[in-house]
């Protein structure tokens, strides 16, 4: 028994890490469609209010809340992926220990 095959889960973990860093930098590509729509709506509403000479505080708050929720979602995904990786490694270790203990020597 070799090492457990965690390449695919490791790839997903690195992809999620890249998405999380991109969200923290303010990029839009990691957002899903509902989040993207909400960002564009807040930007459009805020720019309209600024154009009219009014405060866009509510839209700024919506953008802040949205970025926080996206970070929370990606952090939860990352935590789930790490837990899945640990489960795979733990199962491989248990299988290896069972194989060793069942041998004659």
C-alpha positions as CSV (number, residue, x, y, z in Angstrom):
1,X,0.0,0.0,0.0
2,X,1.4,3.3,-1.1
3,X,0.4,6.8,-0.1
4,X,-3.3,7.7,-0.3
5,X,-4.4,9.3,-3.5
6,X,-5.2,12.8,-2.5
7,X,-4.2,14.6,-5.8
8,X,-7.7,15.5,-6.9
9,X,-8.6,16.8,-3.4
10,X,-5.3,18.7,-3.2
11,X,-6.1,20.3,-6.6
12,X,-9.5,21.4,-5.3
13,X,-7.9,22.8,-2.2
14,X,-5.4,24.9,-4.1
15,X,-8.2,26.1,-6.5
16,X,-10.3,27.2,-3.5
17,X,-7.3,28.9,-2.0
18,X,-6.8,30.8,-5.2
19,X,-10.5,31.8,-5.2
20,X,-10.3,33.0,-1.6
21,X,-7.3,35.1,-2.3
22,X,-8.9,36.6,-5.5
23,X,-12.0,37.5,-3.5
24,X,-9.9,39.2,-0.9
25,X,-8.2,41.2,-3.7
26,X,-11.7,42.2,-4.9
27,X,-11.8,40.2,-8.1
28,X,-15.2,39.0,-9.4
29,X,-14.3,35.7,-11.2
30,X,-14.7,33.5,-8.2
31,X,-18.2,34.7,-7.5
32,X,-21.2,32.5,-8.4
33,X,-24.0,34.0,-10.5
34,X,-26.2,35.2,-7.7
35,X,-23.3,36.9,-6.0
36,X,-22.2,38.5,-9.2
37,X,-25.7,39.8,-9.8
38,X,-25.8,41.3,-6.3
39,X,-22.5,43.0,-6.8
40,X,-23.5,44.5,-10.1
41,X,-26.9,45.6,-8.6
42,X,-25.1,47.3,-5.7
43,X,-22.6,49.0,-8.1
44,X,-25.3,50.2,-10.4
45,X,-27.4,51.5,-7.5
46,X,-24.5,53.2,-5.9
47,X,-23.3,54.8,-9.1
48,X,-26.8,56.1,-9.8
49,X,-27.0,57.6,-6.3
50,X,-23.6,59.2,-6.7
51,X,-24.6,60.6,-10.0
52,X,-27.6,62.2,-8.4
53,X,-25.4,63.7,-5.7
54,X,-26.6,61.4,-2.9
55,X,-24.8,59.1,-0.5
56,X,-24.1,55.5,-1.5
57,X,-23.6,54.2,2.0
58,X,-26.2,51.5,1.7
59,X,-24.7,50.1,-1.5
60,X,-21.3,50.2,0.0
61,X,-22.6,48.2,3.0
62,X,-24.2,45.7,0.7
63,X,-20.9,45.2,-1.1
64,X,-19.0,44.8,2.2
65,X,-21.6,42.3,3.4
66,X,-21.5,40.4,0.1
67,X,-17.7,40.1,0.2
68,X,-17.8,38.8,3.8
69,X,-20.4,36.2,2.8
70,X,-18.4,35.1,-0.2
71,X,-15.3,34.7,2.0
72,X,-17.3,32.8,4.5
73,X,-18.6,30.4,1.8
74,X,-15.1,29.8,0.4
75,X,-13.7,29.3,3.9
76,X,-16.4,26.7,4.6
77,X,-15.6,25.0,1.3
78,X,-11.9,24.9,2.2
79,X,-12.6,23.5,5.6
80,X,-14.8,20.8,4.1
81,X,-12.1,19.9,1.6
82,X,-9.5,19.7,4.3
83,X,-11.7,17.4,6.4
84,X,-12.3,15.2,3.4
85,X,-8.6,15.0,2.8
86,X,-8.0,14.0,6.4
87,X,-10.7,11.3,6.1
88,X,-9.0,9.8,3.0
89,X,-5.6,9.8,4.7
90,X,-7.1,8.3,7.9
91,X,-8.8,5.5,6.0
92,X,-5.6,4.7,4.1
93,X,-3.7,4.6,7.4
94,X,-6.3,2.3,8.9
95,X,-6.2,0.0,5.9
96,X,-2.4,-0.1,6.0
97,X,-2.5,-0.9,9.7
98,X,-5.1,-3.7,9.2
99,X,-3.0,-5.2,6.4
100,X,0.2,-5.1,8.6
101,X,-1.6,-6.7,11.6
102,X,-3.1,-9.4,9.5
103,X,0.2,-10.6,8.1
104,X,2.1,-13.6,9.5
105,X,5.2,-11.7,10.4
